[in-house]
Amino acid sequence: MMNIPILRLPYTNEEIAEIQEGVACVLRSGVLTKGSTVEAFEHEWAAYCGVQHALACASGTSALEMIMRAIDVQDKEVIIPSNTFIATAVAVIRAGGKVVLADCERENLQLSLKSVMDCWTRNTVAVMLVHIGGNITPDIEQFKYWCAVKKVALVEDSCHAHGLEYDGHKAGSFGLAAGFSFFPTKILTTAEGGMITTDNPYLYEYCYNLRNQGRLKTNPQVHDKLGYNWRMDELRAVLGLQQVRKADSILAERRTIASWYDKRLPASVWCGEISPLVRPAYYKYVVLPSSLKPSDQYHPIAWRAKVNAHMLSKGIQMPGLVYEVPLHRQPVANMFSTPVPLDATDWVADHHLCLPLHLSLTEEEVDYVVESLREVL
């Protein structure tokens, strides 16, 4: 029996030595925060994403909250998908905004443009597009056009989407701004940390000040707004530089592993709809039943529990879902507005699985995962 964990974070001896030398350089400099290593990470991340500005910060949540504050969502509505991590909503609420939940597309788990249109009101100030699982809506150009017509900010929650590409352009470059997370489970990691990307100089400067307790960049003795300590330190930036420089090889390996699954999956499941213009990042490898009928002749949650129990008995730890309990079914759901039906979100939440996909996963291990899945299906 094989043992396949939820996550592996492999670092070669050469990579560890590189990181150790970077840490040593920071320690020798005597500058542990607000230094040149963070600036170098920001510069390289902006170049990687194809944007003018990048701003490193404490987490993906803080990145999104700063963006929400910069576009002034106070007492205004921000439309987000219900099938997202709660941090997407928290960022809006902490910035004073009102969360409006929209439905997803059953075929790909991405935010539904029709549902967003149905949610829109004259008080809508932004749409938060979450690239669930490292995929992107095939309607991204229509989203951009509709948001421009409605004068609504399009913001990307790119916490799943490092290196995701649509028509040659990377996640983080499609809207007014984007927030990334570098949590250990993410495609690229700095242990903890986040990043804002944008081409908008005003938003960049606003968030730059917010990140450091609202201090003016030109005069740090003056605080022109109430910010917070959302800084990234120099040591995490060392990890970030190593990751961004290795990003292409990390993405290539994840895509190779996904291709092994593509070729081996049984006919009873599929990995969802992916536009030919998209190169997914494969933060998750999502599996759906081949039949997308609204109802099935079995209890979906009990079915998934049986699958998970069987996989665990085979030594396979199944990764977390995206998401098992959507926001409108959370205990804090009374904090969100749900003006439209969320039927697709409910269906996806109850029916999807995520298969192991992490660096160093071997082709033999993928064979074992698929064969174990076949047994229980």
URWO-V457703 format. One record per residue. N is the residue number from 1. RES is the residue in one small letter. PHI is phi in radians with two decimals (none if undefined). D_FIRST is the distance of its C-alpha to the first C-alpha in whole Angstrom. Layout:
((N/RES/PHI/D_FIRST) (N/RES/PHI/D_FIRST))
This chain:
((1/m/none/0) (2/m/-1.47/4) (3/n/-2.06/7) (4/i/-2.04/10) (5/p/-1.36/13) (6/i/-1.13/16) (7/l/-2.61/18) (8/r/-2.23/18) (9/l/-2.16/22) (10/p/-1.36/22) (11/y/-2.15/25) (12/t/-1.26/26) (13/n/-1.04/29) (14/e/-1.14/31) (15/e/-1.17/31) (16/i/-1.11/31) (17/a/-1.12/34) (18/e/-1.10/35) (19/i/-1.16/35) (20/q/-1.07/36) (21/e/-1.16/39) (22/g/-1.09/40) (23/v/-1.10/39) (24/a/-1.06/42) (25/c/-1.09/44) (26/v/-1.11/44) (27/l/-1.12/45) (28/r/-1.14/48) (29/s/-1.24/49) (30/g/1.34/50) (31/v/-1.92/49) (32/l/-1.74/46) (33/t/-2.65/46) (34/k/0.98/49) (35/g/-2.08/48) (36/s/-1.29/48) (37/t/-1.22/44) (38/v/-1.07/44) (39/e/-1.08/47) (40/a/-1.15/45) (41/f/-1.08/42) (42/e/-1.05/44) (43/h/-1.08/46) (44/e/-1.23/42) (45/w/-1.22/41) (46/a/-1.06/44) (47/a/-1.13/44) (48/y/-1.11/40) (49/c/-1.47/41) (50/g/1.32/44) (51/v/-2.19/47) (52/q/-1.38/50) (53/h/-2.34/48) (54/a/-2.41/45) (55/l/-2.31/45) (56/a/-1.30/43) (57/c/-2.63/42) (58/a/-1.33/40) (59/s/-2.90/38) (60/g/-1.14/37) (61/t/-1.09/39) (62/s/-1.17/42) (63/a/-1.04/42) (64/l/-1.18/42) (65/e/-1.13/45) (66/m/-1.10/47) (67/i/-1.09/47) (68/m/-1.07/48) (69/r/-1.18/51) (70/a/-1.15/52) (71/i/-1.66/53) (72/d/1.01/54) (73/v/-1.55/52) (74/q/-0.89/54) (75/d/1.10/55) (76/k/-2.01/54) (77/e/-1.72/51) (78/v/-2.18/48) (79/i/-1.55/46) (80/i/-2.36/42) (81/p/-1.31/39) (82/s/-1.32/38) (83/n/-1.54/34) (84/t/-2.60/34) (85/f/-1.23/33) (86/i/-1.10/36) (87/a/-1.03/37) (88/t/-1.03/39) (89/a/-1.26/41) (90/v/-1.03/42) (91/a/-1.03/43) (92/v/-1.19/46) (93/i/-1.14/47) (94/r/-1.12/47) (95/a/-1.55/49) (96/g/1.61/51) (97/g/-1.56/50) (98/k/-1.93/49) (99/v/-1.49/46) (100/v/-2.04/46) (101/l/-1.65/43) (102/a/-1.99/43) (103/d/-1.52/40) (104/c/-1.90/38) (105/e/-1.57/37) (106/r/-1.08/35) (107/e/-1.30/34) (108/n/-2.47/33) (109/l/1.25/33) (110/q/-1.52/36) (111/l/-0.98/39) (112/s/-1.48/41) (113/l/-1.11/45) (114/k/-1.05/47) (115/s/-1.12/45) (116/v/-1.08/47) (117/m/-1.05/50) (118/d/-1.23/50) (119/c/-1.48/49) (120/w/-1.09/52) (121/t/-2.37/55) (122/r/-1.19/58) (123/n/-1.69/56) (124/t/-1.33/53) (125/v/-1.99/53) (126/a/-2.74/49) (127/v/-2.09/46) (128/m/-1.77/43) (129/l/-1.63/41) (130/v/-1.71/37) (131/h/-1.47/35) (132/i/-1.05/32) (133/g/1.24/28) (134/g/1.56/30) (135/n/-1.89/32) (136/i/-2.47/36) (137/t/-1.04/38) (138/p/-1.20/40) (139/d/-1.72/43) (140/i/-1.05/43) (141/e/-1.17/47) (142/q/-1.17/48) (143/f/-1.03/47) (144/k/-1.06/49) (145/y/-1.15/52) (146/w/-1.11/52) (147/c/-1.11/51) (148/a/-1.14/54) (149/v/-1.11/57) (150/k/-1.45/56) (151/k/1.01/56) (152/v/-1.98/53) (153/a/-1.25/51) (154/l/-1.71/47) (155/v/-2.06/45) (156/e/-1.76/41) (157/d/-1.56/38) (158/s/-1.77/36) (159/c/-1.13/34) (160/h/-1.71/31) (161/a/-2.22/33) (162/h/-0.97/33) (163/g/1.48/34) (164/l/-0.99/34) (165/e/-2.21/37) (166/y/-2.26/39) (167/d/0.91/42) (168/g/1.47/41) (169/h/-1.88/42) (170/k/-1.58/39) (171/a/-0.94/38) (172/g/1.74/41) (173/s/-2.13/44) (174/f/-1.63/45) (175/g/-2.08/46) (176/l/-1.10/49) (177/a/-2.83/46) (178/a/-2.48/42) (179/g/-2.06/40) (180/f/-2.03/37) (181/s/-2.01/34) (182/f/-2.08/32) (183/f/-1.06/30) (184/p/-0.98/27) (185/t/-1.38/25) (186/k/-1.32/27) (187/i/-1.06/27) (188/l/-2.11/30) (189/t/-2.41/30) (190/t/-2.13/33) (191/a/1.36/31) (192/e/-2.26/34) (193/g/2.53/36) (194/g/-2.68/38) (195/m/-2.71/40) (196/i/-1.84/43) (197/t/-2.14/44) (198/t/-2.91/47) (199/d/-1.79/50) (200/n/-1.63/53) (201/p/-1.14/55) (202/y/-1.13/56) (203/l/-1.09/53) (204/y/-1.04/51) (205/e/-1.12/54) (206/y/-1.07/54) (207/c/-1.23/50) (208/y/-1.02/51) (209/n/-1.22/54) (210/l/-0.99/51) (211/r/-1.02/49) (212/n/-2.04/51) (213/q/1.09/53) (214/g/1.33/55) (215/r/-1.27/57) (216/l/-1.20/59) (217/k/-1.10/57) (218/t/-1.39/61) (219/n/-2.62/62) (220/p/-1.16/59) (221/q/-1.47/62) (222/v/-1.95/62) (223/h/-1.98/60) (224/d/-1.70/61) (225/k/-2.75/58) (226/l/-1.51/55) (227/g/-1.78/52) (228/y/-2.84/49) (229/n/-1.47/47) (230/w/-1.97/45) (231/r/-1.33/45) (232/m/-1.75/42) (233/d/-1.51/42) (234/e/-1.15/42) (235/l/-1.19/39) (236/r/-1.17/37) (237/a/-1.16/39) (238/v/-1.05/38) (239/l/-1.07/34) (240/g/-1.10/36) (241/l/-1.08/37) (242/q/-1.08/34) (243/q/-1.26/32) (244/v/-1.17/35) (245/r/-1.26/36) (246/k/-1.82/32) (247/a/-0.99/32) (248/d/-1.08/32) (249/s/-1.23/30) (250/i/-1.11/27) (251/l/-1.13/28) (252/a/-1.09/28) (253/e/-1.17/24) (254/r/-1.10/24) (255/r/-1.19/26) (256/t/-1.14/24) (257/i/-1.06/20) (258/a/-1.07/22) (259/s/-1.14/24) (260/w/-1.11/20) (261/y/-1.09/20) (262/d/-0.92/23) (263/k/-1.38/23) (264/r/-1.93/20) (265/l/-1.06/20) (266/p/-1.19/21) (267/a/-1.13/25) (268/s/-1.32/24) (269/v/-2.36/24) (270/w/-2.59/25) (271/c/-1.71/26) (272/g/1.52/29) (273/e/-1.45/33) (274/i/-2.25/33) (275/s/-1.09/37) (276/p/-1.10/37) (277/l/-1.47/39) (278/v/-1.81/36) (279/r/-1.95/33) (280/p/-1.11/31) (281/a/-1.54/29) (282/y/0.96/26) (283/y/-1.06/26) (284/k/-2.27/24) (285/y/-1.83/22) (286/v/-1.57/24) (287/v/-2.07/23) (288/l/-2.17/26) (289/p/-1.05/27) (290/s/-1.09/28) (291/s/-1.52/31) (292/l/-1.76/33) (293/k/-1.12/35) (294/p/-1.06/37) (295/s/-2.36/35) (296/d/-2.34/33) (297/q/-1.57/32) (298/y/-2.46/30) (299/h/-1.40/29) (300/p/-1.09/28) (301/i/-1.21/26) (302/a/-1.09/25) (303/w/-1.06/23) (304/r/-1.18/22) (305/a/-1.08/21) (306/k/-1.16/19) (307/v/-1.06/17) (308/n/-1.08/16) (309/a/-1.12/15) (310/h/-1.14/13) (311/m/-1.10/11) (312/l/-1.12/11) (313/s/-1.12/9) (314/k/-1.65/6) (315/g/1.50/7) (316/i/-1.85/9) (317/q/-1.57/13) (318/m/-1.38/15) (319/p/-1.25/19) (320/g/-1.12/22) (321/l/-1.66/24) (322/v/-2.35/28) (323/y/-2.34/29) (324/e/-1.21/28) (325/v/-2.10/31) (326/p/-1.16/34) (327/l/-1.05/37) (328/h/-1.27/39) (329/r/-1.93/37) (330/q/-1.41/37) (331/p/-1.03/39) (332/v/-1.67/41) (333/a/-1.06/42) (334/n/-1.18/46) (335/m/-1.51/46) (336/f/-2.03/45) (337/s/-1.62/47) (338/t/-2.22/46) (339/p/-1.38/49) (340/v/-2.21/47) (341/p/-1.09/44) (342/l/-2.11/41) (343/d/-1.12/39) (344/a/-1.14/37) (345/t/-1.08/35) (346/d/-1.06/35) (347/w/-1.13/33) (348/v/-1.09/31) (349/a/-1.02/30) (350/d/-1.52/29) (351/h/-1.99/27) (352/h/-1.49/25) (353/l/-2.21/22) (354/c/-2.14/20) (355/l/-1.67/17) (356/p/-0.98/16) (357/l/-2.67/18) (358/h/-2.62/19) (359/l/-1.04/20) (360/s/1.39/18) (361/l/-1.14/15) (362/t/-1.63/15) (363/e/-1.10/15) (364/e/-1.10/12) (365/e/-1.18/10) (366/v/-1.09/13) (367/d/-0.97/13) (368/y/-1.16/9) (369/v/-1.07/11) (370/v/-1.16/14) (371/e/-1.12/12) (372/s/-1.14/11) (373/l/-1.15/14) (374/r/-1.01/16) (375/e/-1.02/14) (376/v/-1.37/16) (377/l/-1.20/19))
